[in-house]
Amino acid sequence: MLGVEGNRIIALDGTVLRLIGVNRSGAEYACVQGLGVWDGRADEALIDAMMSWKVNSVRIPLNEHCWLGIDPANRFSGLVYRDAITEFVGLLEARGVAVILDLHWSGPGTEPAKRNMPMPNADHSVDFWRSVGATFVDDPLVVFDLFNEPHQVDWECWRDGCEMAEGYSAIGMQDLVDAVRSTGTRQPIILSGINYGNDLSRWLEMAPVDPADALMAGFHLYNFNKCRTPSCWDATVRPVADEVPVVTAELGEDTCLGAFTTDYLAWAD
């Protein structure tokens, strides 16, 4: 099983593993939009294409309501959705690819899970992670990314939860860690920072307690984010990376030129 030792990810053979991969988006939105579980294919041909890019990991964004089957009228949710995700995870792992499972779209109460909420909710998010954890408890190549991009909150709410201005009760990262670990999981957990995953300034100070001691920091970066310069990365990302693994789970730019992405990859290397 993948593990964490200090600021390194440890592979199944005991060597240091550097995650290099892609996001396979679609499963977070296709089901609630009536398109299917996936938007497009999720098969060996797709994996062949990704392997040609030399990836060793794939992040799969998920939909809370579709996984739990909260809307019984949605024919792409519940068991159909869970089986499709599990099947694709198995295909990836058969090729030696690590899989990052990410809670991406969620919704409190009966609100449809149709967007990236500021924080996980007390109504369904714990149930989601208990179910996902139980499904993949013995899976050696899975990593759990507990919430996509926390935003509009401070670090105290990030860890401990709070009442949101949007009118729902948010649970914190400690609640989600406890939920996934309650199933007996020992795999690594990614916790993205605040401000859409772009702020790691207090991550070390506020990190939850993990009985498995396998937390990793998630950093999201686009050229329009606040922390988008090497000086900011040196000040806020590098100190975290000295202590725990940092995974840049999302990276991009809106210029279509590639210079920003290339510069960050060089810094991260």
Backbone as numpy.savetxt, mean C-alpha at the origin, in Angstrom:
# Nx Ny Nz CAx CAy CAz Cx Cy Cz
9.62 -16.46 4.27 8.78 -15.28 4.27 9.67 -14.03 4.27
9.24 -12.99 3.51 9.98 -11.74 3.51 10.05 -11.19 4.93
11.13 -10.49 5.23 11.31 -9.95 6.56 11.96 -8.59 6.53
12.07 -7.98 7.70 12.73 -6.68 7.87 13.79 -6.82 8.95
15.02 -6.41 8.62 16.09 -6.36 9.60 16.71 -4.97 9.53
16.48 -4.17 10.58 16.96 -2.80 10.54 16.34 -2.04 9.39
17.17 -1.48 8.52 16.63 -0.73 7.39 16.74 -1.50 6.07
16.71 -2.82 6.18 16.80 -3.67 4.98 15.63 -4.65 4.92
15.18 -4.91 3.71 14.20 -5.98 3.47 14.98 -7.25 3.19
14.57 -8.33 3.82 15.27 -9.60 3.68 14.44 -10.56 2.84
15.06 -11.10 1.80 14.39 -12.02 0.89 14.26 -13.40 1.51
13.56 -14.28 0.79 13.32 -15.63 1.29 14.61 -16.40 1.51
15.65 -16.10 0.72 16.91 -16.82 0.85 17.86 -16.15 1.84
17.39 -15.11 2.53 18.20 -14.44 3.53 19.03 -13.29 3.02
19.00 -13.02 1.72 19.76 -11.91 1.16 18.96 -10.62 1.26
19.65 -9.49 1.09 18.97 -8.20 1.09 18.18 -8.05 -0.22
16.95 -7.61 -0.10 16.06 -7.44 -1.25 15.75 -5.98 -1.46
15.88 -5.51 -2.67 15.50 -4.15 -3.06 14.28 -4.26 -3.97
13.16 -3.72 -3.51 11.93 -3.81 -4.29 11.97 -2.83 -5.45
11.85 -3.37 -6.66 11.79 -2.55 -7.87 10.60 -3.06 -8.67
9.62 -2.21 -8.88 8.43 -2.73 -9.51 7.50 -1.68 -10.06
6.23 -2.08 -10.19 5.20 -1.25 -10.80 3.92 -1.38 -10.00
3.02 -0.42 -10.21 1.65 -0.52 -9.72 0.78 -1.11 -10.82
-0.01 -2.14 -10.45 -1.01 -2.65 -11.39 -2.37 -2.11 -10.92
-2.67 -0.87 -11.34 -3.90 -0.23 -10.90 -5.09 -0.82 -11.66
-6.28 -0.60 -11.10 -7.51 -1.08 -11.72 -8.45 -1.71 -10.72
-7.92 -2.58 -9.85 -8.78 -3.28 -8.91 -9.34 -2.36 -7.84
-8.82 -1.15 -7.72 -9.37 -0.21 -6.75 -10.63 0.47 -7.27
-10.78 0.56 -8.62 -11.91 1.32 -9.16 -12.81 0.54 -10.11
-12.28 -0.49 -10.77 -13.06 -1.14 -11.82 -14.36 -1.74 -11.30
-14.31 -2.38 -10.14 -15.50 -3.07 -9.65 -16.62 -2.10 -9.31
-16.31 -0.95 -8.70 -17.36 -0.01 -8.34 -17.85 0.78 -9.55
-17.11 0.73 -10.65 -17.54 1.38 -11.88 -18.21 0.41 -12.85
-18.39 -0.84 -12.41 -19.08 -1.84 -13.23 -18.27 -2.38 -14.38
-16.93 -2.22 -14.33 -16.08 -2.66 -15.42 -15.62 -4.10 -15.27
-15.67 -4.64 -14.04 -15.11 -5.96 -13.74 -14.23 -5.84 -12.51
-13.52 -6.89 -12.20 -12.57 -6.79 -11.09 -11.37 -5.97 -11.52
-10.91 -6.19 -12.76 -9.75 -5.48 -13.29 -10.18 -4.58 -14.43
-9.43 -3.55 -14.67 -9.57 -2.73 -15.86 -8.50 -3.22 -16.84
-8.89 -4.16 -17.70 -7.91 -4.79 -18.58 -7.51 -6.15 -18.07
-6.44 -6.68 -18.60 -6.06 -8.06 -18.32 -5.23 -8.17 -17.04
-5.30 -9.35 -16.46 -4.48 -9.69 -15.29 -4.12 -11.16 -15.43
-3.19 -11.43 -16.35 -2.89 -12.81 -16.73 -1.40 -12.99 -16.99
-1.04 -14.15 -17.49 0.37 -14.44 -17.75 0.98 -13.48 -18.77
0.19 -13.08 -19.76 0.72 -12.17 -20.78 1.11 -10.83 -20.16
0.28 -10.34 -19.25 0.62 -9.10 -18.56 1.87 -9.28 -17.72
1.96 -10.39 -17.03 3.14 -10.64 -16.20 4.39 -10.77 -17.06
4.27 -11.39 -18.24 5.41 -11.46 -19.16 5.91 -10.06 -19.51
4.97 -9.15 -19.77 5.36 -7.78 -20.11 6.07 -7.12 -18.94
5.53 -7.29 -17.73 6.16 -6.68 -16.57 7.53 -7.29 -16.29
7.67 -8.60 -16.48 8.96 -9.24 -16.25 10.01 -8.75 -17.23
9.57 -8.32 -18.42 10.54 -7.79 -19.39 11.13 -6.47 -18.91
10.47 -5.84 -17.94 10.99 -4.61 -17.34 11.88 -4.91 -16.14
12.10 -6.19 -15.85 12.97 -6.64 -14.76 12.40 -6.29 -13.38
11.08 -6.33 -13.23 10.49 -6.04 -11.93 10.65 -7.24 -11.01
10.67 -6.97 -9.71 10.61 -8.06 -8.72 9.47 -7.85 -7.74
8.62 -6.83 -8.00 7.49 -6.56 -7.12 6.39 -5.85 -7.89
5.15 -6.08 -7.46 3.99 -5.43 -8.06 3.05 -4.99 -6.94
2.66 -3.74 -6.98 1.70 -3.21 -5.99 0.30 -3.27 -6.58
-0.64 -3.83 -5.81 -2.02 -3.98 -6.25 -2.92 -3.15 -5.36
-3.43 -2.01 -5.83 -4.39 -1.23 -5.06 -5.74 -1.94 -5.00
-6.36 -1.96 -3.81 -7.60 -2.68 -3.59 -8.72 -1.74 -3.15
-9.95 -2.26 -3.31 -11.15 -1.54 -2.91 -11.76 -2.22 -1.70
-11.91 -1.46 -0.62 -12.41 -1.99 0.65 -13.80 -2.63 0.51
-14.73 -1.95 -0.12 -16.09 -2.46 -0.23 -16.17 -3.67 -1.14
-15.39 -3.66 -2.22 -15.43 -4.80 -3.14 -14.85 -6.04 -2.47
-13.76 -5.89 -1.73 -13.18 -7.04 -1.03 -14.16 -7.62 -0.02
-14.81 -6.76 0.74 -15.72 -7.21 1.79 -17.10 -7.58 1.27
-17.42 -7.21 0.02 -18.74 -7.50 -0.52 -19.84 -6.70 0.14
-19.55 -5.44 0.47 -20.52 -4.60 1.20 -21.75 -4.31 0.35
-21.58 -4.16 -0.95 -22.72 -3.95 -1.85 -23.05 -5.28 -2.53
-24.05 -6.01 -2.01 -24.35 -7.33 -2.57 -24.87 -7.29 -4.01
-25.31 -6.11 -4.44 -25.81 -6.00 -5.81 -24.67 -5.89 -6.84
-23.46 -5.66 -6.35 -22.31 -5.54 -7.24 -21.78 -6.93 -7.56
-21.97 -7.36 -8.81 -21.60 -8.73 -9.18 -20.10 -8.95 -9.26
-19.31 -7.88 -9.14 -17.86 -8.03 -9.18 -17.22 -8.00 -7.79
-18.05 -7.97 -6.74 -17.52 -7.83 -5.39 -17.62 -9.12 -4.61
-17.17 -9.07 -3.36 -17.25 -10.25 -2.49 -16.33 -11.35 -2.94
-16.83 -12.57 -2.94 -16.01 -13.74 -3.26 -15.41 -13.66 -4.66
-16.18 -13.14 -5.62 -15.67 -13.01 -6.99 -14.43 -12.12 -6.99
-14.50 -11.02 -6.29 -13.37 -10.08 -6.22 -12.19 -10.71 -5.50
-12.45 -11.31 -4.34 -11.36 -11.90 -3.56 -10.66 -13.02 -4.32
-11.44 -13.85 -5.01 -10.85 -14.94 -5.78 -9.98 -14.42 -6.91
-10.43 -13.35 -7.58 -9.64 -12.79 -8.68 -8.33 -12.21 -8.19
-8.37 -11.51 -7.06 -7.15 -10.95 -6.50 -6.20 -12.07 -6.08
-6.72 -13.06 -5.39 -5.89 -14.17 -4.92 -5.26 -14.92 -6.08
-6.02 -15.09 -7.16 -5.48 -15.79 -8.34 -4.32 -15.02 -8.96
-4.48 -13.70 -9.09 -3.41 -12.91 -9.70 -2.18 -12.86 -8.80
-2.40 -12.77 -7.51 -1.27 -12.83 -6.57 -0.51 -14.14 -6.76
-1.24 -15.24 -6.90 -0.58 -16.53 -7.10 0.22 -16.59 -8.39
-0.30 -16.00 -9.46 0.43 -15.98 -10.73 1.72 -15.18 -10.60
1.66 -14.06 -9.92 2.87 -13.24 -9.73 3.90 -13.98 -8.89
3.44 -14.57 -7.80 4.38 -15.23 -6.90 5.00 -16.47 -7.54
4.28 -17.11 -8.44 4.85 -18.24 -9.16 6.04 -17.83 -10.01
6.13 -16.56 -10.32 7.27 -16.02 -11.08 8.29 -15.39 -10.15
8.11 -15.54 -8.84 9.05 -15.00 -7.87 8.88 -13.53 -7.59
7.71 -12.98 -7.92 7.46 -11.55 -7.76 6.77 -11.30 -6.42
7.30 -10.37 -5.62 6.65 -9.97 -4.38 5.43 -9.11 -4.71
4.40 -9.21 -3.87 3.14 -8.51 -4.11 2.83 -7.60 -2.93
2.62 -6.32 -3.22 2.22 -5.34 -2.21 0.72 -5.13 -2.34
-0.04 -5.45 -1.28 -1.48 -5.27 -1.28 -1.81 -3.98 -0.54
-2.52 -3.08 -1.20 -2.70 -1.71 -0.73 -4.19 -1.39 -0.59
-4.60 -0.89 0.59 -5.96 -0.38 0.75 -6.00 1.01 0.12
-6.65 1.09 -1.02 -6.57 2.30 -1.84 -7.86 3.13 -1.78
-8.99 2.51 -2.13 -10.28 3.20 -2.07 -11.10 2.62 -0.94
-11.72 3.47 -0.15 -12.51 3.04 1.00 -13.67 4.00 1.19
-14.58 3.65 2.09 -15.72 4.52 2.35 -16.40 4.17 3.66
-16.67 5.16 4.50 -17.34 4.88 5.77 -18.82 4.59 5.58
-19.38 3.77 6.46 -20.81 3.50 6.42 -21.25 2.96 5.08
-22.30 3.57 4.53 -22.81 3.14 3.23 -22.27 3.98 2.08
-21.36 4.92 2.38 -20.77 5.73 1.32 -19.96 4.83 0.39
-20.23 4.85 -0.90 -19.48 3.98 -1.82 -17.98 4.26 -1.76
-17.19 3.21 -1.89 -15.73 3.33 -1.88 -15.27 3.74 -3.28
-15.41 5.01 -3.57 -15.15 5.51 -4.93 -14.04 6.55 -4.98
-13.25 6.66 -3.90 -12.18 7.65 -3.94 -11.15 7.35 -2.86
-10.07 8.10 -2.94 -9.01 8.00 -1.96 -9.39 8.85 -0.75
-9.93 8.24 0.29 -10.35 8.96 1.48 -9.14 9.48 2.24
-9.33 10.51 3.09 -8.18 11.04 3.86 -7.59 10.03 4.84
-8.45 9.19 5.43 -7.99 8.21 6.42 -8.89 6.99 6.39
-8.41 5.86 6.91 -9.28 4.67 7.02 -10.42 4.94 7.99
-11.50 4.18 7.85 -12.69 4.44 8.64 -12.94 3.33 9.66
-13.64 3.72 10.73 -13.93 2.78 11.82 -14.97 1.74 11.43
-15.71 1.98 10.35 -16.78 1.07 9.96 -16.29 -0.20 9.29
-15.31 -0.08 8.40 -14.95 -1.23 7.57 -13.46 -1.55 7.49
-12.58 -0.57 7.76 -11.16 -0.76 7.44 -10.49 -1.84 8.30
-10.88 -1.95 9.57 -10.35 -3.03 10.40 -10.82 -4.38 9.87
-12.10 -4.48 9.49 -12.62 -5.73 8.93 -11.88 -6.10 7.65
-11.60 -5.08 6.83 -10.86 -5.33 5.59 -9.51 -5.97 5.89
-8.74 -5.39 6.81 -7.40 -5.91 7.05 -7.40 -7.23 7.80
-8.40 -7.46 8.62 -8.50 -8.77 9.24 -8.76 -9.84 8.18
-9.60 -9.51 7.21 -9.90 -10.46 6.14 -8.71 -10.68 5.22
-8.06 -9.58 4.81 -6.88 -9.71 3.94 -5.77 -10.45 4.67
-5.55 -10.10 5.94 -4.50 -10.78 6.71 -4.76 -12.27 6.82
-6.01 -12.65 7.10 -6.34 -14.07 7.22 -6.18 -14.79 5.89
-6.46 -14.10 4.80 -6.35 -14.72 3.47 -4.90 -15.01 3.11
-3.99 -14.13 3.49 -2.59 -14.25 3.07 -1.64 -14.49 4.24
-2.16 -15.01 5.34 -1.37 -15.15 6.56 -0.11 -15.97 6.36
-0.15 -16.98 5.51 1.01 -17.85 5.30 1.70 -17.58 3.97
1.38 -16.49 3.33 1.90 -16.19 2.00 3.29 -15.56 2.12
4.32 -16.21 1.59 5.69 -15.75 1.86 6.10 -14.49 1.11
5.38 -14.12 0.04 5.84 -13.01 -0.79 4.92 -11.80 -0.75
4.02 -11.73 0.23 3.09 -10.62 0.33 3.61 -9.58 1.31
3.37 -8.31 0.96 3.63 -7.16 1.83 2.31 -6.40 1.95
1.99 -5.90 3.14 0.74 -5.19 3.37 0.99 -3.68 3.43
0.35 -2.94 2.53 0.44 -1.47 2.48 -0.88 -0.95 3.04
-0.89 -0.50 4.31 -2.13 -0.41 5.06 -3.07 0.72 4.65
-2.58 1.80 4.10 -3.48 2.85 3.61 -2.74 3.71 2.62
-3.37 3.96 1.50 -2.68 4.55 0.36 -2.04 5.90 0.66
-2.82 6.93 0.89 -2.27 8.28 1.03 -3.01 9.07 2.11
-2.65 8.91 3.38 -3.28 9.71 4.42 -3.09 11.20 4.15
-4.15 11.98 4.34 -4.04 13.42 4.10 -5.10 14.16 4.91
-4.91 15.47 5.02 -5.79 16.36 5.79 -5.81 15.98 7.28
-4.71 15.41 7.77 -4.62 15.03 9.18 -3.22 15.37 9.70
-3.10 15.43 11.04 -1.79 15.58 11.65 -1.26 14.19 12.03
-0.05 14.18 12.58 0.59 12.90 12.88 -0.11 12.15 14.00
-0.70 12.87 14.94 -1.41 12.20 16.03 -2.62 11.45 15.51
-3.37 12.08 14.62 -4.51 11.38 14.01 -4.03 10.22 13.15
-2.93 10.43 12.43 -2.37 9.36 11.59 -2.14 8.10 12.40
-1.59 8.24 13.58 -1.30 7.05 14.38 -2.50 6.56 15.18
-3.27 7.48 15.78 -4.26 7.10 16.78 -5.70 7.25 16.35
-5.93 7.88 15.19 -7.30 8.12 14.75 -7.86 9.42 15.29
-9.01 9.84 14.74 -9.64 11.09 15.15 -11.00 11.19 14.46
-11.74 12.22 14.80 -12.98 12.52 14.10 -12.66 13.43 12.92
-13.09 13.03 11.75 -12.75 13.75 10.54 -13.74 14.87 10.24
-13.25 15.94 9.62 -14.12 17.04 9.21 -15.18 16.56 8.22
-14.88 15.47 7.50 -15.85 14.94 6.55 -17.00 14.21 7.23
-16.94 14.04 8.57 -18.07 13.49 9.28 -18.01 12.01 9.57
-16.82 11.44 9.59 -16.71 10.03 9.96 -15.57 9.85 10.95
-15.60 8.71 11.63 -14.56 8.39 12.60 -13.42 7.68 11.89
-12.24 8.29 11.96 -11.06 7.68 11.35 -10.32 6.85 12.38
-9.83 5.71 11.97 -8.95 4.93 12.81 -7.52 5.15 12.35
-6.58 4.97 13.26 -5.20 5.27 12.96 -4.40 4.07 12.50
-3.14 4.32 12.21 -2.27 3.26 11.73 -2.04 2.18 12.79
-2.07 2.56 14.07 -1.94 1.54 15.10 -3.09 0.54 15.05
-4.31 1.03 14.81 -5.46 0.14 14.69 -5.30 -0.82 13.52
-4.78 -0.33 12.41 -4.62 -1.19 11.24 -3.51 -2.21 11.44
-2.40 -1.79 12.06 -1.35 -2.75 12.38 -1.90 -3.85 13.29
-2.64 -3.45 14.31 -3.22 -4.43 15.23 -4.17 -5.38 14.49
-4.94 -4.84 13.55 -5.91 -5.66 12.82 -5.22 -6.73 11.98
-4.21 -6.33 11.23 -3.57 -7.31 10.37 -2.74 -8.30 11.18
-2.14 -7.86 12.28 -1.36 -8.77 13.11 -2.24 -9.71 13.93
-3.51 -9.34 14.16 -4.41 -10.20 14.93 -4.67 -11.53 14.23
-4.36 -11.60 12.93 -4.58 -12.83 12.17 -3.36 -13.75 12.20
-2.27 -13.30 12.83 -1.05 -14.11 12.89 -0.05 -13.80 11.82
-0.27 -12.74 11.04 0.67 -12.39 9.98 2.00 -11.93 10.57
3.07 -12.17 9.82 4.41 -11.70 10.19 5.08 -10.95 9.04
4.39 -10.82 7.92 4.99 -10.18 6.75 5.21 -8.68 6.99
6.08 -8.07 6.19 6.32 -6.62 6.32 5.06 -5.80 6.08
5.00 -4.66 6.75 3.90 -3.70 6.63 4.47 -2.36 6.19
3.84 -1.75 5.18 4.19 -0.40 4.73 3.20 0.58 5.32
3.71 1.66 5.90 2.87 2.75 6.40 3.29 4.04 5.70
2.42 4.56 4.84 2.73 5.80 4.14 2.55 7.00 5.06
3.34 8.03 4.82 3.28 9.23 5.64 2.06 10.08 5.34
1.96 11.23 6.01 0.83 12.13 5.80 1.07 12.97 4.54
0.11 13.86 4.26 0.19 14.72 3.07 0.36 13.89 1.81
-0.55 12.92 1.67 -0.59 12.04 0.50 0.67 11.17 0.39
1.20 10.77 1.54 2.38 9.92 1.55 3.68 10.64 1.27
3.63 11.95 1.14 4.81 12.73 0.76 5.59 13.28 1.94
5.04 13.16 3.15 5.66 13.74 4.34 6.04 12.62 5.31
7.34 12.42 5.51 7.83 11.43 6.47 8.51 12.11 7.67
8.24 13.40 7.88 9.01 14.19 8.83 8.94 13.65 10.26
7.81 13.09 10.67 7.68 12.58 12.04 7.40 11.08 12.06
7.69 10.41 10.96 7.37 8.99 10.86 8.04 8.19 11.97
9.32 8.40 12.19 10.04 7.62 13.21 9.49 7.88 14.60
9.16 9.13 14.88 8.64 9.49 16.19 7.26 8.87 16.45
6.42 8.82 15.42 5.02 8.45 15.59 4.70 7.03 15.12
5.68 6.28 14.68 5.41 4.94 14.16 4.69 4.07 15.20
3.69 3.30 14.78 2.98 2.42 15.71 3.88 1.30 16.23
3.40 0.62 17.24 4.07 -0.57 17.76 3.66 -1.76 16.90
4.64 -2.51 16.44 4.38 -3.70 15.64 4.99 -4.91 16.34
4.19 -5.87 16.79 4.75 -7.03 17.49 5.69 -7.86 16.63
5.56 -7.74 15.31 6.46 -8.47 14.42 7.71 -7.68 14.08
7.77 -6.41 14.49 8.93 -5.55 14.23 9.29 -5.57 12.75
8.30 -5.31 11.91 8.52 -5.40 10.46 7.84 -4.25 9.73
7.98 -3.04 10.26 7.38 -1.88 9.61 8.33 -1.27 8.58
7.73 -0.76 7.52 8.46 -0.02 6.50 7.71 1.28 6.25
8.44 2.31 5.83 7.82 3.61 5.53 7.49 3.68 4.05
6.29 4.20 3.75 5.90 4.41 2.37 6.02 5.87 2.00
6.71 6.14 0.90 6.92 7.50 0.41 6.33 7.61 -0.98
5.45 8.61 -1.19 4.87 8.86 -2.51 5.41 10.18 -3.02
5.76 10.22 -4.29 6.43 11.41 -4.83 6.00 11.69 -6.25
5.52 12.92 -6.44 5.24 13.47 -7.77 5.85 14.86 -7.84
6.06 15.34 -9.03 6.75 16.62 -9.18 5.94 17.80 -8.66
4.65 17.60 -8.37 3.82 18.67 -7.83 3.65 18.56 -6.31
4.28 17.57 -5.66 4.21 17.46 -4.20 5.06 18.53 -3.54
4.82 18.77 -2.26 5.60 19.76 -1.50 7.04 19.33 -1.33
7.23 18.06 -0.92 8.59 17.56 -0.72 9.09 16.95 -2.02
9.62 17.80 -2.89 9.98 17.35 -4.24 11.42 17.71 -4.61
12.23 18.08 -3.62 13.60 18.48 -3.90 14.58 17.60 -3.15
15.80 17.45 -3.64 16.80 16.66 -2.91 17.03 17.15 -1.49
16.95 18.44 -1.27 17.16 18.95 0.09 16.07 18.47 1.03
14.85 18.39 0.55 13.75 17.87 1.38 13.91 16.37 1.59
14.30 15.65 0.55 14.51 14.20 0.70 15.63 13.94 1.70
16.69 14.73 1.63 17.79 14.56 2.58 17.33 14.82 4.02
16.45 15.80 4.18 16.04 16.20 5.52 15.00 15.28 6.13
14.11 14.71 5.30 12.96 13.98 5.85 12.90 12.51 5.46
13.46 12.13 4.34 13.40 10.73 3.90 14.65 9.97 4.34
15.80 10.57 4.14 17.05 9.88 4.47 17.12 9.44 5.94
16.73 10.28 6.92 16.79 9.81 8.31 15.90 8.60 8.57
14.77 8.52 7.90 13.90 7.36 8.05 14.55 6.14 7.42
15.14 6.34 6.25 15.79 5.23 5.55 17.01 4.70 6.29
17.56 5.51 7.20 18.67 5.03 8.03 18.19 4.03 9.07
16.89 4.04 9.37 16.35 3.21 10.44 15.47 2.06 9.96
14.65 2.32 8.95 13.72 1.30 8.44 13.74 1.35 6.91
13.31 0.28 6.24 13.21 0.37 4.78 12.19 1.41 4.35
12.51 2.16 3.32 11.58 3.10 2.71 11.23 2.59 1.32
9.94 2.49 1.05 9.46 2.03 -0.26 8.77 3.20 -0.95
9.28 3.60 -2.11 8.63 4.63 -2.91 7.52 3.95 -3.71
6.35 3.89 -3.09 5.26 3.09 -3.66 4.58 3.76 -4.84
4.71 5.09 -4.95 4.21 5.81 -6.12 5.23 6.88 -6.49
5.45 7.03 -7.78 6.43 8.00 -8.29 6.02 8.42 -9.69
6.02 9.72 -9.95 5.67 10.15 -11.29 5.77 11.65 -11.46
5.39 12.11 -12.64 5.41 13.53 -12.95 4.38 13.81 -14.03
3.94 15.06 -14.10 2.89 15.41 -15.07 3.44 16.13 -16.29
4.76 16.04 -16.52 5.38 16.72 -17.65 5.58 15.81 -18.85
5.52 14.50 -18.65 5.78 13.52 -19.70 7.22 13.58 -20.22
8.12 14.20 -19.46 9.50 14.33 -19.89 10.42 13.32 -19.22
10.16 12.98 -17.96 10.94 11.96 -17.28 12.11 12.46 -16.47
12.45 13.74 -16.58 13.64 14.25 -15.90 13.49 14.19 -14.39
12.33 14.56 -13.88 12.12 14.55 -12.44 12.23 13.13 -11.89
11.57 12.19 -12.56 11.61 10.80 -12.13 13.03 10.27 -12.15
13.77 10.58 -13.20 15.15 10.12 -13.32 16.01 10.69 -12.20
15.83 11.96 -11.89 16.61 12.59 -10.82 16.32 11.93 -9.48
15.05 11.66 -9.19 14.73 11.04 -7.91 15.31 9.62 -7.83
15.19 8.87 -8.91 15.72 7.49 -8.89 17.22 7.50 -8.64
17.92 8.46 -9.21 19.35 8.57 -8.96 19.61 8.87 -7.49
18.81 9.76 -6.90 18.97 10.07 -5.47 18.66 8.84 -4.62
17.61 8.15 -4.96 17.23 6.97 -4.17 18.30 5.88 -4.28
18.88 5.70 -5.45 19.96 4.73 -5.63 21.14 5.06 -4.72
